């Protein structure tokens, strides 16, 4: 593997010879793997190949220890150039190139059509364009917080520059002085549909300069010139703006019939065309032999994630107790718990362990105390939720407990794709979202996030918690701080009472601890079970009183852990009561009721069952009026229970 130290000012003749040989080998593997798979992106892989080779030659990385903490992070944002990335990594010694060629785009294999972090040497799974620079920001921040010299290098395409999230990331990087972040853009002028200048005209250089970056424009195939540009970008002194290298390249470079052909952005060469390419490259045509190998080869089982992100080692502190006379909301309890975590774990002279991100809402989401306590660990990202979700997610894989707080409609409804990729990448992000459901109140339907349970279910790896009072919120936050999973905490806007047992004692104070997948029975009863979450639990207790006055004994279950759901509590309710009602401030079709119905159906249990939830977008008004509008008041719940029981 060729190594070019950053102290070396120019390439010598031996370097150029080795790079030429490397290019030949990598081009051969790019053609082989895409032609054998019958799909892939050879054109962009060949246009990016020269800067990929040089970056891996100049960066600090170690094939023998791919996750060494002091390594440079190389993010391939235009993840479709996976054949080029895999080829360069194979040449560097990360894995056997033949294995890559015969496993490319095969079910169960490591080497997917877009780069994935299951592959040794790949930092971030990409493919949905426009997100890599945000991930690079998170990685560059992590290096700075550690006090290390590691860089984040983000490789991108020119068509990708049409994505708005890139502008968000550029501005964030300049605001926070990420001089150790470098972007390299493959400017080959083509994308799937043809010329980038016709599909969506833009001045790429002006956009980067306009957001405050240093810009270097260079020939992406002139190796000495490209080396000088990359060396300048990778040796930017502290206090400088980050640097973007715009490399002018040729789609399909080195294979004449592919050059400047948009078709080969996403189409493989035929076997006949591949033979022509091999002849031009002066390499052996091994396709027949490799095709047989591909047919016989069985990919090794792939793990879900190639690596386990380092866990944040934290002191969770002693939970706060709110007594029954307290008048507050869950978001304030979240802010207080987060402030406690900062005081205990972000100590002078050492890197902070707890990090906070907000998007112009720190007061509303109650992160203002955290900001005052630990200003160096708080990042105000502006109204840029897409970037912030990915930046915070990438940082959460670097040994920090990272909390991203904004309104629910922005945290998950608007940023669903970004959070989904966080889950794919094994991020440990803590998404603490407020103002969910009709409980938003007067802000109206545009801000009523009534679909977060369904969205969280679609991301597979995220846990979702919806606490019902300040004590439960406090304990959920402390659990999340040390958890190794990506997790979402959903909170309403309004004040809620401190929940109590029948004897009047605070239900979730003292030694009570939050456990994912564990529901809590607040009131016992044998007639009907009411399963509720969040701000509806206190209303379910009001309905419990109304029902008790009519001689009906209701069991009230607080399902604060929505994902994972306590199926045992659901099935016990079905066995031990005559009917079940789910009661939620959420879309009736995709929330707690749907998860409960699934649990009953999968267990083969038949019972009287009713879902009560939001059936249409709400209007603007105080929450109790909005609930009444949709038949969700405590009196509505009590009447529904009476009717269900017959």
Secondary structure, DSSP 8 states (H G I E B T S, - for coil): -----TT--S--HHHHHHHHHHHHHHHHHHHHHHHHHT-S-HHHHHHHHHHHHHHHHHS---TTSTT-TTS-EEEESSGGGHHHHHHHHHHHTSS-HHHHHHHTT-TT-S--SS--TTSTT--S---STT-HHHHHHHHHHHHHHHT----EEEEEESGGGG-HHHHHHHHHHHHTT-TTEEEEEEE-SEETTEEHHHHS---HHHHHHHTT-EEEEEETT-HHHHHHHHHHHHT--TTS--EEEEEE--TTTT-TTTTT-GGGGS----HHHHHHHHHHHT----HHHHHHHHHH-------SSSS--B-------------TT--EEHHHHHHHHHHHHHHHH--TTS--SEEEEESS-TTTTT-HHHHHH-GGGEEE--S-HHHHHHHHHHHTTBT-EEEEEEEHIIIIIITHHHHHHHHHTT---EEEEESBSGGGGGG-GGG-B--HHHHHHHTSS-EEE--SSHHHHHHHHHHHHH-SS-EEEE--SSEE---B-TTS-BTT-TT----TT--EEEE--SSEEEEE-TTHHHHHHHHHHHHHHTT--EEEEE--EEES--HHHHHHHHHHSSEEEEEEEEETTTSHHHHHHHHHHHTT---EEEEEEE-S---SS-HHHHHHHTT-SHHHHHHHHHHHH-
